[in-house]
Amino acid sequence: MKKTLICLLSLILLGACSLSASQEQELNKQTGIYLDAQERNALLVVVSKTHPSFVRYAKSKGESYFKNVFENEAGEELVFINPMIRKIESKGDHLQVLYEVEKEYIQNGENHRNSSRFVALSDDEGKTWYFLDHATYANKKICRDIPRLLK
């Protein structure tokens, strides 16, 4: 009985931090658009998929800062491989998903590969998704209006 209760409680807790089929479908679609836009250096699409709070912050810092943040600094070619969800947290209408992805790029004629983390954020139960790189998300001085659910 005790084992059954613990298993049931574990399933409830796991279910509380998972996405519904429609939320997951929209997240996958929007993540694909975001990563593709970064690979193609499609500045307008990248900006439109970035959390509006950070876009406002970047604009307030001036044109040079804005371009530096949103333009593909990796160089000639950028490819994201195997985005993996590492953590999901939710509270009320807010959903936040931590991703880790392998990033391959050519810079100054040399091949580079490293992992990168970013966060998908929804304020409307997964109907709309925006993105932030993990370092920006972790910096509580930037975008103070975003609740940090991922620890």
N, C-alpha and C positions, 0 to 999 in steps of 0.2 A: 504494500500500500504506500509506504513512504517513498519507494523508488518511483512508483507511478506518479505520485504527486510532484516529485522533483522533476521528472521528465516532462510532465504537463506544464509546470511552471516555466521550465526552460524553453519549451516550444512557444509559449505565450510571449516570453521576453524576446525570442528570436523573431517572431512574427511582428512585434511592435517596431522593430528596426528594419523591416524589409519593405519592399515596394510592391504595389499592386501591379498586375500585368500592364494596365494602361499607363501607369507612372513609369514603369521600366521601359516600355516601348517609346514613350516620348523622350525619356532621358537618353536612350540609345540613339534616337534620331538626332536630337540636339547636340549630343556629344560628337557624333559623326560630322555634323555641319561645322562645329567649332574647330575640331582638329583639322578637317579638310581646309578650312579657311586659313588656319595658321600655316599649313603646308604650302598653300598657294600664295601666301602673303597678301590675302584679300583683306586689307585694312578695315574697310567699312563693315564687312561681315564679322570680323573679330571684335570690333568695337560694339556692334549690335548684340553680340552674344556674351559680352562681358557685363558683369553686374553693374546696373546704372549708378549705384553709389560710388563705385570706383571710377567709372567714366567721368562723373562730375568732379571727383577728387583730382584725377589726372588733368582735366581741363583747367582746373583752378591753379595748377602748378605751371601752366604755360605751354606753348606749342612745342618747345624743344623736349620737355619732359614727356608730353603726350606721345610724340613720335617715337621717342626712345622706348617707351613702355609697349606700344602696340605694334611697332614694325618688327619684322622678323630679323632679329639680330644674329641668327645662327649662320647666315651666309648664303651660299649659292643654292643649296638644296636642303630641305628638311622633310623628314618622314617620321611619323609616330607609329609605333608598333605595339600591338597587344595592350590596349588600355584595360587595366584591371581595377575593379572596385575593391578598395581595402577596408572601407568602413562606411556605414550608413547611420545617420542619426536623425531623429525627428522630434518635433515638439509643436503641437498645434498644427497650424498650416505650413510650418517650416520643415523642409526636408533638406538635408545636406549630405553629399556623397563625396568621399575622398577617393580619388583615382591615383593610380601610379601607372606610368606609361614609359616605354623605352623610346628614346629620341635619338635618331641618327641624322647627322648633318655633315655637310662639307664646309669647312671654313679655311680660308687661305690655302686651298688645294689639298687639305688633309681631312681624312675621315675621322669623325668623332661619334661616340655613342655613350649615352648616359641615361639615367632614369630621371624622370621629372614627376612632380606631383601637382595636381590641381584639384579644385573643389567645384562641384556642381551644386548650385543653390536654387531652391524653389521656395517662394513665399505663398504659393497658392495650391498646396497639396499635389505638386507635380505636374500641373498643367503647363507651366512656363518654367524654363530652366535658364539660368545664367551661370557664368563661370568666373573663377579667379584662380590665379596661380597660388600655390599653397603658402608661399612666403608672404604674399599680400594678405591672404586670409588670416594668417597667424599674427600679423602685425595689428594689434588692437588699436593703434593710434590712427590707422587708416580705416575708413568706412565704419565708424563707430556705431552706426545704426544697424549693422548686420549682427544678429545674434550668433555667437560662436558655439555651435553645438558639438563640433568635433574636438575632442581633447587629445 
